[in-house]
Amino acid sequence: MKQTNAYKIALGLAALCLVVGLAMVASGNLEQAGPFFITFFIALAIGFRGFDHLKGFSYTVMIFAAVTTAMYYPDYFVEVGGFQLAVLITPLIQLIMFGMGTSMSIKDFLGVAKMPKGVIIGILCQFSIMPLVGFTLANLSEFPPEIAAGIILIGCSPSGMASNVMAYLAKANLALSITITAMTTLLAPFITPLLMGLLAGAFIEINVLDMMWDIVKMVIIPIGAGLLFNKLLSGRAKWLDDVMPLVSMFGIAFIIVIITAAGRGS
């Protein structure tokens, strides 16, 4: 009962902070409203934990809190003691991909044999509809070339574990989602650079081979290491099995914060 009351208090605090924050924005004090918006998202995330149907949104709301913090206080997330935090992005991505690998097994890839039609359709859609939508938006938006190329890159990148979570919440075919995610992730180092060269080459110069190696280094090698770890040591290092999802969640949030802080002016 006390725990339930604590969640309700957190939601009440969130509502209060939101009202105060919006009132400050309305009165022209946007810069001073930061702490209230940050507290709003944090309290909301905590409050959501008390309700089964909202619990799954807690992490998303915490991402909003992190992004809001980076927007209001970017200097803390650009460098520390002269060390550029952007250097951490690549190793964090590798760590996240390793965590993804540890949660997968060869059985995930065997799903292709069980449902080849669904997997093939899913792969074709991801590497056709998404890139073309990105390309269309980039052309219609009239953004600067580097931003337009970024929009296309988002479309050319395969879905990650988040799509599996969405499939689970929607009570869709989770096995199919996991199989498509696994296959598109393995194909990405080869198909994504080719699509970028084809669709984004008109906006910026694309070095396809360098891009292939970067994706192999950041995706395939860490996932391969994670798969090997899962096969050889799964269950023997339970603490690592338990901590990797949390590390991955923190890593994703931290990468978003660094990128938001670095591009805050834009």
Backbone torsions as a table, in degrees:
resi	resn	phi	psi	omega
1	MET	NA	-44.5	179.5
2	LYS	-61.7	-38.7	-179.4
3	GLN	-64.9	-41.7	178.0
4	THR	-61.5	-42.3	178.5
5	ASN	-62.2	-36.5	179.9
6	ALA	-64.3	-40.0	178.0
7	TYR	-65.9	-39.6	179.1
8	LYS	-66.7	-37.9	176.6
9	ILE	-63.0	-40.2	179.0
10	ALA	-62.3	-41.5	178.3
11	LEU	-66.7	-36.7	176.8
12	GLY	-64.6	-42.1	177.4
13	LEU	-62.9	-40.1	178.9
14	ALA	-61.1	-45.1	-179.9
15	ALA	-62.4	-42.7	179.9
16	LEU	-62.7	-45.8	-179.5
17	CYS	-64.5	-37.0	179.3
18	LEU	-64.6	-44.8	179.9
19	VAL	-61.7	-46.2	-179.6
20	VAL	-63.8	-43.4	-179.3
21	GLY	-61.9	-46.0	179.5
22	LEU	-65.6	-36.1	177.9
23	ALA	-64.7	-39.5	179.1
24	MET	-67.1	-38.7	177.2
25	VAL	-63.8	-43.5	-179.2
26	ALA	-62.8	-30.0	-179.5
27	SER	-90.6	5.2	176.0
28	GLY	89.8	12.5	-179.0
29	ASN	-107.2	53.3	-177.4
30	LEU	-60.0	-41.7	-176.2
31	GLU	-65.9	-31.9	-179.5
32	GLN	-84.1	-9.1	-176.2
33	ALA	-81.6	-9.8	-176.2
34	GLY	-49.5	-54.9	-178.2
35	PRO	-57.0	-33.5	-179.0
36	PHE	-72.1	-39.9	178.2
37	PHE	-68.6	-39.2	178.5
38	ILE	-63.2	-46.9	179.1
39	THR	-64.1	-36.4	177.4
40	PHE	-56.8	-50.5	-177.6
41	PHE	-66.6	-40.6	-179.7
42	ILE	-64.7	-47.4	180.0
43	ALA	-64.2	-37.8	178.9
44	LEU	-64.0	-42.4	178.6
45	ALA	-61.9	-41.2	178.4
46	ILE	-66.3	-44.0	-179.9
47	GLY	-62.2	-37.7	179.4
48	PHE	-61.7	-28.0	-178.0
49	ARG	-63.9	-17.1	-177.9
50	GLY	-87.5	0.3	-177.2
51	PHE	-130.9	124.6	-174.6
52	ASP	-57.3	-40.1	-176.1
53	HIS	-79.2	-8.5	178.6
54	LEU	-113.2	-13.6	-174.8
55	LYS	-54.8	-36.8	-177.2
56	GLY	-67.1	-13.5	-179.2
57	PHE	-94.1	-4.9	-175.7
58	SER	-58.6	-44.8	-177.7
59	TYR	-65.4	-40.6	178.4
60	THR	-60.4	-42.9	-179.4
61	VAL	-67.4	-35.4	176.8
62	MET	-65.6	-32.5	174.7
63	ILE	-62.3	-41.9	176.9
64	PHE	-60.9	-40.5	178.3
65	ALA	-62.7	-42.9	-179.3
66	ALA	-65.1	-44.0	179.9
67	VAL	-64.6	-42.2	178.4
68	THR	-61.2	-41.1	177.5
69	THR	-62.0	-43.4	179.5
70	ALA	-65.8	-34.6	179.6
71	MET	-69.2	-38.2	-177.5
72	TYR	-85.0	-32.9	-177.1
73	TYR	-129.2	62.0	-174.5
74	PRO	-64.3	-30.8	-175.5
75	ASP	-58.5	-29.8	-178.4
76	TYR	-74.0	-14.3	-174.5
77	PHE	-118.8	9.4	177.2
78	VAL	-96.2	-47.3	177.3
79	GLU	-152.3	154.0	177.7
80	VAL	-131.0	114.5	-179.8
81	GLY	58.8	35.2	-179.6
82	GLY	87.4	-8.9	179.4
83	PHE	-87.4	122.0	-179.9
84	GLN	-76.7	117.1	-176.8
85	LEU	-66.8	-19.7	178.8
86	ALA	-60.9	-23.1	178.4
87	VAL	-61.8	-25.0	-176.2
88	LEU	-78.9	-11.7	-173.5
89	ILE	-61.5	-48.6	-177.8
90	THR	-62.3	-50.5	178.3
91	PRO	-62.9	-31.2	177.1
92	LEU	-67.8	-41.1	176.4
93	ILE	-61.7	-42.3	179.1
94	GLN	-62.3	-39.7	179.0
95	LEU	-66.0	-40.8	178.3
96	ILE	-64.4	-42.8	179.3
97	MET	-65.7	-35.8	175.7
98	PHE	-62.4	-43.8	177.7
99	GLY	-61.7	-38.4	177.1
100	MET	-63.7	-40.3	178.9
101	GLY	-64.0	-37.5	-178.9
102	THR	-68.8	-21.5	-179.9
103	SER	-91.8	2.0	-178.5
104	MET	-116.2	167.3	175.6
105	SER	-148.2	174.3	179.3
106	ILE	-59.9	-27.0	179.9
107	LYS	-60.3	-31.9	179.8
108	ASP	-62.1	-34.1	-177.9
109	PHE	-83.0	-22.1	178.5
110	LEU	-70.9	-12.8	178.7
111	GLY	-62.1	-20.9	178.6
112	VAL	-60.3	-39.8	-178.3
113	ALA	-70.4	-28.7	-177.3
114	LYS	-80.4	-33.0	-177.4
115	MET	-140.7	62.3	-174.7
116	PRO	-60.7	-38.8	-177.5
117	LYS	-62.6	-49.0	-179.5
118	GLY	-62.6	-40.9	-179.3
119	VAL	-66.1	-45.1	-179.0
120	ILE	-62.9	-43.4	178.7
121	ILE	-62.4	-44.1	-179.9
122	GLY	-61.2	-44.8	-179.9
123	ILE	-64.5	-45.0	-179.9
124	LEU	-62.3	-40.2	179.3
125	CYS	-66.1	-41.9	-178.5
126	GLN	-65.4	-36.2	-177.3
127	PHE	-98.7	15.4	175.1
128	SER	-130.4	-60.2	-177.2
129	ILE	-62.6	-49.9	-176.7
130	MET	-61.5	-48.7	178.1
131	PRO	-61.7	-39.1	-178.6
132	LEU	-68.5	-36.5	175.4
133	VAL	-63.9	-44.1	177.6
134	GLY	-60.7	-43.3	179.7
135	PHE	-63.5	-41.8	179.2
136	THR	-64.4	-45.5	179.1
137	LEU	-62.9	-40.1	-179.8
138	ALA	-62.9	-37.9	-179.6
139	ASN	-75.6	-34.2	-178.1
140	LEU	-80.3	-25.7	-171.9
141	SER	-76.0	-27.9	-175.0
142	GLU	58.9	32.2	174.1
143	PHE	-73.1	164.7	173.0
144	PRO	-58.0	155.1	-174.7
145	PRO	-52.7	-42.9	-176.4
146	GLU	-68.0	-33.1	178.0
147	ILE	-74.3	-40.5	177.9
148	ALA	-60.5	-42.9	177.9
149	ALA	-64.5	-34.7	177.5
150	GLY	-64.6	-38.5	177.2
151	ILE	-63.1	-42.3	178.8
152	ILE	-65.2	-39.1	179.8
153	LEU	-61.3	-39.9	177.0
154	ILE	-59.5	-42.3	179.4
155	GLY	-68.5	-30.3	-178.2
156	CYS	-84.3	-9.6	-178.4
157	SER	-89.4	138.0	-179.7
158	PRO	-71.6	160.4	177.4
159	SER	-68.7	154.3	-179.7
160	GLY	-109.5	-154.5	-177.1
161	MET	-65.7	-23.9	-179.8
162	ALA	-59.8	-35.8	179.9
163	SER	-65.5	-33.2	177.1
164	ASN	-66.6	-38.9	177.6
165	VAL	-63.4	-42.4	179.1
166	MET	-64.0	-40.0	178.1
167	ALA	-62.7	-39.5	179.0
168	TYR	-64.6	-45.8	-178.9
169	LEU	-65.9	-32.5	-178.7
170	ALA	-85.1	0.6	-177.9
171	LYS	57.9	36.5	177.7
172	ALA	-87.3	-169.9	-178.9
173	ASN	-78.8	93.3	-174.8
174	LEU	-65.2	-39.6	-179.9
175	ALA	-61.1	-40.5	178.4
176	LEU	-65.5	-42.4	179.9
177	SER	-61.7	-44.8	-179.9
178	ILE	-63.9	-41.5	-179.3
179	THR	-64.4	-44.4	179.2
180	ILE	-64.0	-41.8	178.1
181	THR	-59.9	-45.0	-179.6
182	ALA	-62.3	-45.1	-176.6
183	MET	-69.6	-44.6	-179.1
184	THR	-67.5	-32.3	176.6
185	THR	-64.6	-41.1	179.1
186	LEU	-70.7	-31.1	-179.7
187	LEU	-82.0	-21.6	-174.1
188	ALA	-54.2	-42.6	-178.3
189	PRO	-59.0	-20.3	-176.9
190	PHE	-105.1	-41.5	-174.9
191	ILE	-82.4	-42.2	-178.3
192	THR	-58.0	-48.3	177.5
193	PRO	-61.4	-37.6	179.3
194	LEU	-65.4	-42.4	177.9
195	LEU	-65.3	-39.3	178.7
196	MET	-64.3	-42.1	178.3
197	GLY	-62.5	-36.8	-178.1
198	LEU	-76.4	-45.0	-172.8
199	LEU	-95.0	-33.6	-175.8
200	ALA	-102.1	-4.6	-178.4
201	GLY	-60.7	-24.1	179.3
202	ALA	-76.7	-17.7	-178.1
203	PHE	-96.4	-47.9	179.0
204	ILE	-140.6	164.3	178.6
205	GLU	-74.9	129.6	-178.9
206	ILE	-115.1	119.6	173.4
207	ASN	-93.9	98.8	-171.7
208	VAL	-60.6	-44.8	-176.5
209	LEU	-66.1	-43.4	178.2
210	ASP	-62.7	-39.2	179.6
211	MET	-66.5	-39.0	177.1
212	MET	-59.4	-46.3	-178.3
213	TRP	-65.3	-40.4	179.2
214	ASP	-60.0	-42.7	-178.9
215	ILE	-70.3	-39.4	176.6
216	VAL	-59.7	-43.8	-178.0
217	LYS	-66.0	-36.8	-175.3
218	MET	-92.3	-20.4	-174.4
219	VAL	-118.5	-61.1	-171.0
220	ILE	-65.8	-49.0	-177.7
221	ILE	-62.1	-49.6	178.1
222	PRO	-62.2	-40.6	179.0
223	ILE	-65.3	-40.4	176.9
224	GLY	-60.2	-41.7	177.6
225	ALA	-64.5	-38.5	178.4
226	GLY	-66.3	-40.8	176.8
227	LEU	-62.1	-41.9	179.1
228	LEU	-64.4	-43.2	178.1
229	PHE	-60.5	-43.9	-178.4
230	ASN	-62.4	-37.8	-178.1
231	LYS	-73.8	-39.7	-173.2
232	LEU	-91.3	-33.7	-170.2
233	LEU	-124.7	1.7	-178.9
234	SER	-58.8	129.4	-179.5
235	GLY	92.3	-22.9	179.8
236	ARG	-87.3	-21.7	176.5
237	ALA	-124.4	69.2	-173.3
238	LYS	-60.4	-33.4	-179.0
239	TRP	-61.6	-35.9	179.6
240	LEU	-72.5	-39.0	176.5
241	ASP	-58.9	-38.3	-177.8
242	ASP	-75.8	-34.9	-172.3
243	VAL	-85.6	-25.5	-175.1
244	MET	-60.2	-43.1	176.7
245	PRO	-58.9	-38.9	179.0
246	LEU	-67.8	-40.8	177.5
247	VAL	-62.1	-42.6	179.6
248	SER	-62.9	-43.0	179.4
249	MET	-63.5	-43.1	178.5
250	PHE	-64.8	-41.8	-179.1
251	GLY	-60.7	-44.9	178.9
252	ILE	-61.2	-45.6	-179.8
253	ALA	-62.1	-42.4	-176.9
254	PHE	-68.1	-39.4	177.4
255	ILE	-61.9	-44.4	179.8
256	ILE	-61.7	-41.1	179.9
257	VAL	-63.6	-46.4	-179.6
258	ILE	-60.7	-46.7	-177.6
259	ILE	-65.9	-40.8	179.6
260	THR	-63.9	-44.3	179.8
261	ALA	-63.8	-41.7	-178.3
262	ALA	-67.0	-34.9	-177.8
263	GLY	-102.4	18.0	-174.2
264	ARG	-58.6	-40.0	179.5
265	GLY	-62.2	-37.1	179.8
266	SER	-70.8	NA	NA
